[in-house]
Amino acid sequence: MRDEDVPAWWQGLGLDGLIDIHVHFLPDQVMNAVWKYFDAADEHYGTPWPITYRTPMAERLKTLALLGVRAFPALVYPHKPDMAAWLNTWARDFAATTPGCIPSGTFYPEPSASTYVREALDQGTRIFKVHLQVGDYDPRDPVLDDVWGQLASAGTPVVAHCGSGPIPGRHTGPGPISEVLRRHPQLAVVVAHLGMPEYAEHLDLTSYPNVHLDTTMALTPFTESLMPFPRSLVPRLADLADRIVLGSDFPNIPYPYATQLQALTDLDLGDDWLRAVCWNNGARLLGL
């Protein structure tokens, strides 16, 4: 499948487009820093990671529109203190002027987190992002307990990069996030990247009623060469048709957008499963 084939693909499923829960738009200076990191992917990951959609912001938005991505968040995330609050303001302003963009937010373990998360929720933020590898913090930090409680009470989903791929961090893996869920069992965590490479362990977290997993980069040839998804787990994906949501990591992917959709198609789990993953589940989580 090529990108130009994507609209015909979702039209064939009877959908009005795609809902992608894992998209990144960032302030230019932050995005440029992210791209600079990926420029050294050989050093960091042991393999090249060319950014397929390394284009100006307006062109990236046009690309999503042409693909038929009807709703997406501009997931922001901090790597140090005193960064999250202004990213939240930027993300809200960006969403307010960008058709299809869902207001998103983030947080960091700092005393002000509870206050700015409450402000973000009050101002309409509908999804949050945490990146435990980049942020290098423990989600069990007591300063975050009220934040998790607020999000659980609000029913607001949190996309959590908690798996140990592509490289492990001090607080990645299923252990830390599972302890957060034990404290806040109603929390709507969306485990990014199907939890790679601890796929089975993160799938187990769906014992909590509001845990989902996104497909971001999982099952694609690029990721299969590094962290293959065990074929024995495919039936579990079928059983979790209401808990798997489409994610892509656009624009920071080393292959065309269509590659993710082809990987999902190749699972051969049926059109109903694809409709749930590519539209219905995302619409429910985002309140669309």
C-alpha positions, 0 to 999 in steps of 0.5 A: 500500500502507498500513501495515495492508496490510503483514502481508498483503503478506509473508504473500502471499510466504510469509514469516514477517515482515520482517527490517529491517537499518536501524532506529534506536532511540537513547537519548531525548536522542540521538533528540530531537537527531536529530529536532530536526535533521530539524525544520530539514530545509528548511535542511539539505536544501532540503525538509521531512522530517517524522518519520512515527513520532515517537512514544514508544519503546514505541509505536514498538516496537508499530508494528514488531510490528504491521508484522511486523518480526521482527528489527531492530537498534537502530542507534546512531552517534556524532558525537564522541569518547567517545560510541561506547562508552556507545552500545554499552552502551546498545544491548546493554542495549536488545536484551537486553530488546527482543524481536526486537532484534539487539545492535548497536554502533558506533565512532569514530576514537579510541584506545579504539575497538579495545578497545571493539569487541573488548568489544562482539564478545565480548559478542554484538554482531552488527552495527555502524553507521558514519555517515561524514557525521554522524560526519565522519571518514575511515574510512581513519584508521589508528586504525580499521585494527584495528577493520576487521580485527576485524570482517572476521575475525569476519564481523560486518556493518557498515552504512555510510552512505558515500554522499553523500546526502542531503548530501555530507560530507568523507569520503562517496562510494565512494572512502574505503570502497573503500580500506577494502575494499582493505585488508580484502577480506573485510569485510561492509559493508552500504552504506546507502541503495543508496549514494545518489546514487552508486548505480552506483559503490557497486553496483560494490563487490559485486565484494568477496565480502561487500559488500551494499547496503540499500534504506533510503529508496531508490526511494521517491517522496521520494528519487526526487524528490531522487536518482533511481535510474537505471532502467538499474541495475534489472537489476543489482539483479536480478542481486544478489538475494543482496546486497540487504537490506531497510532502512527508516530507521524511525522517521525516515522522511517517509512510511509504512513501507509506502512502502518495500515498495511501491517494492520491489514496483514494481521488478517483480523477482519474488517470489523477489527480494522474499523474498531481500531482505525475509527471507533475506539479512537472516537470513543476515547476522544469523545468524538 
